[in-house]
């Protein structure tokens, strides 16, 4: 069965960074950076890229681990989790910031990315990177799903110009409730929001994980698309 989206891996800069590009049925739309979990730009993230492309966005999912290993594609077994954590641990803050800015510049330069606005959405590790995109690449709208470690970087919040949305699980072994509330307090301003989903665990958006919760995933997706459409189209 054919899909109305078009996809391809594309270079993001002269050093070898790459990203997975998904174009909407119309062929163009507002640019949206999609940031991976620790499992790489795997089949799930590529499907999410196409999901947002079907909603009208030009989506780019950068390969975050490219400096260590290109096009990492992991599953969700314990060994995959350990491998992903190892790759995440090898990320260097200054290199990561440079890669975020390079990906944002590459997407903004694409002819298929219409208008001057840029969005970001990410999951787990990628949730933190979506927040960093707001802080370091001047994204107009950013959505972070259960982004671990955001509460350790709240000094950045005062300098974020664009709108932000955060999705959290009620029972997350990686992100305690007090961390969620600190994010809520630091980012509180009109247009921003923090949502906590009752009865959910970390990873509730991923249909390939045991923690998948379809009702919460659908509600969060609807909120995210409405939010991004409002700020990017």
MIFIBA-919556 format. One record per residue (C-alpha): residue number from 1; x, y, z. Coordinates in pm, 1 decimal, padded with zeros to 6 digits. Layout:
! residues N
ATOM|pos|c1|c2|c3
ATOM|NUM|X|Y|Z;
...
//
This chain:
! residues 233
ATOM|pos|c1|c2|c3
ATOM|1|00000.0|00000.0|00000.0;
ATOM|2|00144.2|00335.2|-00099.4;
ATOM|3|00162.0|00629.8|00136.8;
ATOM|4|00093.8|00992.6|00043.7;
ATOM|5|00409.1|01100.5|00226.2;
ATOM|6|00757.3|01093.6|00072.9;
ATOM|7|01056.0|01001.4|00287.2;
ATOM|8|01433.9|00995.3|00253.3;
ATOM|9|01754.6|01017.9|00453.7;
ATOM|10|01925.7|01349.8|00381.8;
ATOM|11|02258.3|01510.5|00481.5;
ATOM|12|02236.5|01791.8|00735.0;
ATOM|13|02584.2|01934.0|00703.6;
ATOM|14|02933.9|01880.2|00568.8;
ATOM|15|03050.7|01671.5|00865.7;
ATOM|16|02821.1|01377.7|00794.5;
ATOM|17|02519.4|01441.8|01017.5;
ATOM|18|02201.0|01298.3|00865.0;
ATOM|19|01827.0|01309.7|00921.1;
ATOM|20|01511.8|01129.9|00812.8;
ATOM|21|01289.5|01364.4|00612.6;
ATOM|22|00914.4|01306.2|00575.0;
ATOM|23|00719.7|01534.1|00341.7;
ATOM|24|00345.6|01595.1|00371.1;
ATOM|25|00098.2|01500.3|00095.7;
ATOM|26|00101.6|01859.6|-00031.3;
ATOM|27|00479.8|01837.6|-00072.6;
ATOM|28|00553.6|02122.6|00165.4;
ATOM|29|00454.1|02256.6|00504.5;
ATOM|30|00591.8|02418.8|00819.3;
ATOM|31|00918.4|02270.2|00940.0;
ATOM|32|00908.2|02037.7|01238.9;
ATOM|33|01212.9|01876.6|01401.1;
ATOM|34|01136.2|01534.2|01549.2;
ATOM|35|01378.6|01419.3|01817.3;
ATOM|36|01430.6|01048.6|01881.8;
ATOM|37|01433.1|00844.3|02199.9;
ATOM|38|01748.7|00657.7|02302.0;
ATOM|39|01653.1|00389.2|02047.7;
ATOM|40|01759.1|00593.1|01745.2;
ATOM|41|01559.4|00691.2|01439.4;
ATOM|42|01402.3|00346.2|01445.4;
ATOM|43|01085.0|00216.8|01281.5;
ATOM|44|00867.4|00379.2|01546.8;
ATOM|45|01024.0|00723.5|01512.6;
ATOM|46|01005.5|00701.0|01134.0;
ATOM|47|00636.1|00617.1|01165.9;
ATOM|48|00586.5|00915.6|01397.7;
ATOM|49|00761.3|01133.8|01138.0;
ATOM|50|00510.0|01018.3|00878.3;
ATOM|51|00226.1|01069.2|01127.3;
ATOM|52|00315.9|01437.6|01162.3;
ATOM|53|00382.9|01467.2|00789.2;
ATOM|54|00028.8|01343.9|00723.9;
ATOM|55|-00087.1|01630.8|00945.3;
ATOM|56|00080.1|01874.6|00705.0;
ATOM|57|00428.8|01931.6|00846.3;
ATOM|58|00767.1|01891.6|00678.6;
ATOM|59|00930.1|01666.1|00936.1;
ATOM|60|01299.6|01608.0|00994.6;
ATOM|61|01419.7|01346.7|01246.3;
ATOM|62|01794.2|01403.3|01300.5;
ATOM|63|02025.6|01112.5|01375.7;
ATOM|64|02133.9|01213.4|01726.1;
ATOM|65|02399.8|00943.9|01775.7;
ATOM|66|02577.3|00993.8|01443.6;
ATOM|67|02908.2|01089.8|01601.6;
ATOM|68|02928.0|00748.0|01773.9;
ATOM|69|02734.7|00527.1|01534.1;
ATOM|70|02527.1|00617.0|01229.4;
ATOM|71|02159.1|00531.3|01189.5;
ATOM|72|02126.3|00344.8|01516.1;
ATOM|73|01807.0|00140.0|01519.9;
ATOM|74|01725.4|-00032.9|01847.9;
ATOM|75|01428.0|-00219.2|01987.2;
ATOM|76|01299.4|-00213.6|02344.1;
ATOM|77|01456.6|-00522.3|02503.5;
ATOM|78|01682.6|-00473.6|02808.0;
ATOM|79|01998.5|-00502.4|02595.5;
ATOM|80|01866.3|-00233.2|02360.3;
ATOM|81|01791.2|-00006.0|02653.9;
ATOM|82|02144.3|-00047.6|02787.4;
ATOM|83|02292.7|00018.4|02444.0;
ATOM|84|02079.3|00331.8|02405.1;
ATOM|85|02179.5|00459.9|02746.6;
ATOM|86|02544.5|00407.5|02660.6;
ATOM|87|02506.3|00606.6|02340.0;
ATOM|88|02320.9|00881.4|02524.5;
ATOM|89|02598.8|00894.6|02782.2;
ATOM|90|02852.5|00959.4|02507.9;
ATOM|91|02676.7|01277.9|02395.4;
ATOM|92|02879.6|01591.2|02464.0;
ATOM|93|02681.8|01908.5|02551.0;
ATOM|94|02861.9|02144.3|02314.6;
ATOM|95|02850.5|01896.5|02025.0;
ATOM|96|02483.6|01830.2|02094.0;
ATOM|97|02404.7|02200.7|02091.5;
ATOM|98|02592.0|02239.0|01760.9;
ATOM|99|02400.6|01944.4|01614.1;
ATOM|100|02066.5|02088.9|01722.6;
ATOM|101|02149.7|02421.4|01561.9;
ATOM|102|02276.3|02251.9|01244.6;
ATOM|103|01958.0|02046.4|01214.2;
ATOM|104|01741.0|02353.4|01267.1;
ATOM|105|01936.3|02547.2|01003.7;
ATOM|106|01915.4|02256.2|00758.4;
ATOM|107|01539.3|02227.6|00798.8;
ATOM|108|01484.2|02601.7|00772.2;
ATOM|109|01682.3|02596.2|00445.1;
ATOM|110|01474.0|02319.2|00287.8;
ATOM|111|01244.2|02447.3|00009.4;
ATOM|112|00971.1|02213.8|00139.0;
ATOM|113|00968.4|02390.7|00477.6;
ATOM|114|00728.3|02675.7|00420.1;
ATOM|115|00722.6|02999.5|00612.8;
ATOM|116|00977.5|03122.0|00862.4;
ATOM|117|00856.0|02929.6|01165.8;
ATOM|118|01010.4|02616.9|01314.6;
ATOM|119|00868.9|02360.7|01554.4;
ATOM|120|01012.1|02072.9|01755.6;
ATOM|121|00868.4|01761.1|01914.0;
ATOM|122|01056.0|01488.1|02097.9;
ATOM|123|01022.3|01185.6|02321.6;
ATOM|124|01225.1|01094.9|02633.2;
ATOM|125|01580.8|01199.7|02535.6;
ATOM|126|01414.2|01376.7|02244.7;
ATOM|127|01182.4|01562.7|02480.5;
ATOM|128|01487.6|01722.8|02636.9;
ATOM|129|01623.0|01800.3|02289.9;
ATOM|130|01294.0|01964.2|02190.7;
ATOM|131|01332.1|02187.1|02495.7;
ATOM|132|01692.8|02260.1|02395.7;
ATOM|133|01569.7|02345.4|02043.9;
ATOM|134|01344.7|02608.2|02197.1;
ATOM|135|01637.6|02747.5|02395.4;
ATOM|136|01924.4|02715.5|02146.3;
ATOM|137|01758.8|02727.5|01802.4;
ATOM|138|01472.7|02971.3|01865.0;
ATOM|139|01192.3|02727.8|01783.9;
ATOM|140|00852.3|02892.7|01764.4;
ATOM|141|00675.6|02596.9|01927.7;
ATOM|142|00818.3|02293.8|02107.6;
ATOM|143|00652.7|01981.6|02244.9;
ATOM|144|00835.3|01759.2|02494.6;
ATOM|145|00703.3|01415.4|02583.9;
ATOM|146|00835.8|01286.0|02918.5;
ATOM|147|01165.3|01464.4|02863.8;
ATOM|148|01405.9|01342.6|03128.5;
ATOM|149|01645.4|01598.1|03270.4;
ATOM|150|01459.2|01910.5|03162.6;
ATOM|151|01424.9|02006.5|03527.7;
ATOM|152|01806.2|02022.7|03546.1;
ATOM|153|01814.3|02295.4|03279.9;
ATOM|154|01541.2|02532.9|03393.6;
ATOM|155|01776.1|02831.7|03383.0;
ATOM|156|01720.4|02821.4|03005.5;
ATOM|157|01346.7|02877.1|03040.2;
ATOM|158|01369.5|03253.5|03086.3;
ATOM|159|01535.5|03291.7|02745.8;
ATOM|160|01284.4|03084.2|02548.5;
ATOM|161|01080.2|03300.4|02314.7;
ATOM|162|00856.9|03035.2|02159.6;
ATOM|163|00562.9|02849.7|02309.0;
ATOM|164|00614.3|02520.8|02491.9;
ATOM|165|00401.7|02217.0|02572.4;
ATOM|166|00502.4|01930.9|02801.4;
ATOM|167|00346.5|01583.9|02832.4;
ATOM|168|00424.3|01370.8|03137.5;
ATOM|169|00319.5|01031.6|03270.2;
ATOM|170|00159.9|01016.3|03611.3;
ATOM|171|00385.9|00729.3|03721.2;
ATOM|172|00730.9|00782.3|03572.9;
ATOM|173|01024.2|00614.9|03741.0;
ATOM|174|01260.5|00852.9|03560.4;
ATOM|175|01082.0|01183.8|03628.9;
ATOM|176|00944.6|01244.2|03980.3;
ATOM|177|00633.4|01462.3|04033.7;
ATOM|178|00840.1|01740.8|04189.7;
ATOM|179|01044.6|01763.8|03868.1;
ATOM|180|00725.4|01805.1|03667.0;
ATOM|181|00606.2|02079.0|03898.3;
ATOM|182|00939.6|02260.4|03872.1;
ATOM|183|00903.4|02259.7|03492.8;
ATOM|184|00548.3|02387.9|03526.6;
ATOM|185|00660.6|02673.3|03750.2;
ATOM|186|00962.1|02771.1|03539.4;
ATOM|187|00770.5|02778.5|03208.7;
ATOM|188|00442.1|02925.3|03331.5;
ATOM|189|00321.8|03193.6|03095.4;
ATOM|190|00022.7|03240.4|02863.9;
ATOM|191|00025.1|02988.0|02580.9;
ATOM|192|00245.9|02733.2|02756.7;
ATOM|193|00109.5|02415.3|02913.7;
ATOM|194|00205.9|02107.1|03112.3;
ATOM|195|-00014.2|01796.0|03090.8;
ATOM|196|00004.0|01493.4|03318.7;
ATOM|197|-00179.2|01177.9|03206.9;
ATOM|198|-00339.9|00967.3|03481.9;
ATOM|199|-00266.1|00597.0|03485.0;
ATOM|200|00030.4|00621.9|03250.0;
ATOM|201|00397.5|00532.0|03266.2;
ATOM|202|00707.2|00656.0|03085.4;
ATOM|203|00685.7|00584.7|02711.9;
ATOM|204|00305.1|00589.0|02695.5;
ATOM|205|00310.3|00725.0|02339.5;
ATOM|206|00506.5|00435.5|02185.4;
ATOM|207|00282.5|00160.0|02052.0;
ATOM|208|00573.4|-00085.3|02051.0;
ATOM|209|00633.3|-00063.9|02426.9;
ATOM|210|00455.5|-00231.4|02715.4;
ATOM|211|00382.0|00110.3|02866.4;
ATOM|212|00177.9|00218.0|02561.8;
ATOM|213|-00150.1|00378.6|02664.4;
ATOM|214|-00358.5|00450.3|02353.5;
ATOM|215|-00609.9|00686.9|02512.8;
ATOM|216|-00336.3|00908.3|02656.0;
ATOM|217|-00134.2|00886.0|02334.3;
ATOM|218|-00433.1|00996.3|02127.8;
ATOM|219|-00513.7|01284.9|02362.5;
ATOM|220|-00151.5|01403.3|02368.9;
ATOM|221|-00121.6|01376.2|01990.7;
ATOM|222|-00436.7|01581.2|01940.2;
ATOM|223|-00315.3|01847.8|02178.9;
ATOM|224|00026.6|01853.0|02013.3;
ATOM|225|-00102.0|01885.4|01657.4;
ATOM|226|-00345.4|02160.2|01754.6;
ATOM|227|-00068.9|02345.6|01938.7;
ATOM|228|00182.5|02312.1|01655.5;
ATOM|229|-00073.8|02405.8|01391.0;
ATOM|230|-00167.9|02717.5|01585.9;
ATOM|231|00191.4|02836.7|01611.6;
ATOM|232|00348.5|02715.7|01285.3;
ATOM|233|00092.4|02745.6|01004.6;
//
